[in-house]
């Protein structure tokens, strides 16, 4: 039996995913070893192989077949636009992608074509403003704190991911619109989905059965 390789987004989400998998009998003790330098971790019983990657790289590994499956946030899947199958919403790490800014900007947000928008998600922001709102705006890509873009006057509006919205409030920013809900998604390589359909379907069935009991 071949291994099925799963790419996991580093950080809190990977921990949540492994906790969920452990509830259906899939564990990987190697991943809990402190300061381990291993890059690939295996579960011999189920012939599964796991590795941790930067979240934005997970869809790339899956598209090119280096991973059969991947688990990353919906924000990452939308932004990266890779040619993969999105096969399940795991319901983990629930957040929202929102458009926000200083309350005084709201009238301009509603209709102006002269806005500067700071974001870590330029593709999502473009789709939102160009296709949904039919506004032509200037998108500014940031890699650090997006809130700072609005506070420092770099941008009029920000598009960012939020969980509770408390950081926005603390910095005097308000949510203008919710663009989409975000949670962990299971994605699959298109070839792997055909070759390993039975095993992937069985994994999905177990996860869905678990969801019904939680």
C-alpha positions in Angstrom: 0.0 0.0 0.0 1.3 3.4 -0.9 1.6 6.3 1.6 -0.9 9.1 1.3 1.0 12.3 2.0 -0.7 15.2 3.8 0.7 18.8 3.9 -0.3 20.7 7.0 -0.1 24.4 7.6 2.3 25.2 10.3 1.1 26.6 13.6 -2.1 26.4 15.6 -4.1 24.9 12.8 -1.7 21.9 12.5 -2.3 21.2 16.2 -6.1 21.4 15.8 -6.0 19.0 12.8 -3.8 16.4 14.6 -6.2 16.6 17.6 -9.1 16.0 15.3 -7.4 13.1 13.6 -6.4 11.5 16.9 -10.1 11.2 17.6 -10.6 8.9 14.6 -7.5 6.8 15.5 -4.9 8.6 13.4 -1.9 9.7 15.5 1.7 10.6 14.8 3.8 10.6 17.9 6.9 11.8 16.0 5.3 15.2 15.6 5.1 15.8 19.3 8.8 15.3 19.9 10.3 18.5 21.2 12.9 20.1 19.0 12.6 17.3 16.4 14.5 18.2 13.2 12.5 15.7 11.1 10.6 17.2 8.2 8.3 14.2 7.4 6.4 12.2 10.0 4.7 8.9 9.3 1.9 6.8 10.7 2.7 3.2 9.6 -0.6 1.8 10.6 -2.6 3.9 8.2 0.2 4.5 5.7 0.0 8.2 6.1 2.8 10.7 5.8 2.6 14.2 7.2 4.8 17.3 6.8 4.5 20.9 8.0 4.7 23.8 5.5 4.1 27.5 5.4 0.4 27.9 5.0 0.6 29.7 1.6 2.7 26.8 0.3 0.3 24.0 1.1 -1.9 24.4 -2.0 1.3 24.4 -4.1 2.5 21.1 -2.7 -0.9 19.7 -3.4 -1.3 21.0 -6.9 2.1 19.6 -8.0 1.5 16.2 -6.3 4.2 16.5 -3.6 1.3 16.0 -1.2 -1.9 14.1 -2.0 -3.9 16.0 0.5 -3.5 19.4 2.2 -5.1 21.2 5.1 -5.1 25.0 5.1 -7.4 27.9 5.8 -10.0 28.9 3.2 -8.3 32.2 3.0 -5.1 30.5 1.8 -7.0 28.3 -0.7 -8.8 31.4 -2.2 -5.7 33.6 -2.3 -3.3 31.0 -3.9 -5.8 29.9 -6.6 -4.1 26.5 -7.1 -5.6 23.8 -9.3 -6.8 21.5 -6.6 -10.0 20.0 -5.3 -11.5 21.4 -2.2 -13.2 18.4 -0.7 -14.3 19.3 2.9 -14.8 22.0 5.4 -13.2 20.8 8.6 -14.8 23.5 10.6 -11.6 24.3 12.5 -10.0 27.7 13.0 -13.2 29.7 12.2 -12.5 33.3 11.3 -13.7 36.0 8.8 -12.1 38.0 6.1 -13.4 41.6 6.4 -13.0 45.0 4.9 -12.4 47.6 7.6 -11.2 51.0 8.3 -11.8 54.2 10.2 -15.5 55.0 10.5 -15.0 58.3 8.7 -14.0 56.4 5.5 -17.3 54.5 5.2 -19.0 56.9 2.7 -15.9 56.6 0.4 -15.8 52.8 1.0 -19.3 52.5 -0.3 -18.7 54.2 -3.7 -15.3 55.8 -4.2 -12.9 54.6 -6.9 -9.9 56.3 -5.3 -9.3 54.1 -2.3 -6.0 52.5 -1.3 -6.5 49.1 0.2 -3.8 47.4 2.3 -4.0 43.6 2.7 -2.1 40.3 2.9 -4.7 39.0 0.4 -4.4 40.9 -2.9 -6.3 38.4 -5.0 -9.2 38.2 -2.5 -9.3 42.0 -2.2 -9.3 42.4 -6.0 -12.1 40.0 -6.5 -14.1 41.7 -3.8 -13.7 45.3 -5.0 -13.5 44.7 -8.7 -16.1 41.9 -9.2 -18.5 42.4 -6.3 -18.4 46.1 -5.6 -17.3 47.2 -9.1 -14.8 49.7 -7.7 -11.4 50.4 -9.0 -9.0 50.6 -6.1 -5.3 50.5 -5.5 -4.2 47.3 -3.7 -1.1 47.5 -1.5 0.4 44.2 -0.4 1.6 44.0 3.2 3.3 41.1 5.0 3.1 42.4 8.5 0.4 44.1 10.6 -2.4 45.1 8.2 -4.1 47.2 10.8 -1.1 49.4 10.9 -1.6 50.2 7.2 -4.9 52.1 8.1 -3.6 53.5 11.4 -0.4 55.0 9.8 -2.3 56.4 6.9 -0.8 54.1 4.2 -4.3 52.9 3.2 -7.9 54.0 3.5 -9.2 50.5 3.9 -7.8 47.1 5.0 -8.8 43.6 4.0 -7.8 41.2 6.7 -8.6 38.0 8.6 -10.2 38.5 12.0 -11.4 36.1 14.7 -13.2 38.3 17.2 -12.5 41.7 15.8 -11.1 42.9 19.1 -7.8 44.1 17.6 -9.7 46.2 15.1 -11.7 47.8 17.9 -8.6 48.5 20.0 -7.1 50.4 17.1 -10.2 52.4 16.4 -11.2 50.5 13.2 -14.6 49.2 12.3 -15.8 46.4 10.0 -17.4 47.7 6.9 -18.3 44.4 5.3 -17.7 40.6 5.8 -16.1 39.2 2.6 -16.3 35.6 3.5 -16.1 33.0 6.3 -12.9 31.1 6.8 -12.1 27.7 8.3 -9.8 24.8 7.6 -10.4 23.1 4.3 -9.2 19.7 3.1 -7.9 19.9 -0.4 -6.7 17.2 -2.7 -4.5 16.7 -5.7 -6.6 15.9 -8.7 -4.7 12.8 -9.7 -4.5 11.5 -6.2 -8.2 11.9 -5.8 -8.7 9.4 -8.7 -5.9 7.0 -7.7 -6.7 7.0 -3.9 -10.4 7.8 -4.0 -11.4 4.9 -1.8 -8.9 5.7 1.0 -9.6 9.4 0.8 -13.4 8.8 0.9 -13.0 6.6 4.0 -11.0 9.3 5.7 -13.7 11.8 4.9 -16.4 9.5 6.2 -14.7 9.1 9.5 -14.2 12.9 9.9 -17.9 13.5 9.0 -19.0 10.8 11.5 -16.9 12.4 14.2 -18.4 15.9 13.4 -21.9 14.5 14.0 -20.9 13.4 17.5 -19.2 16.7 18.5 
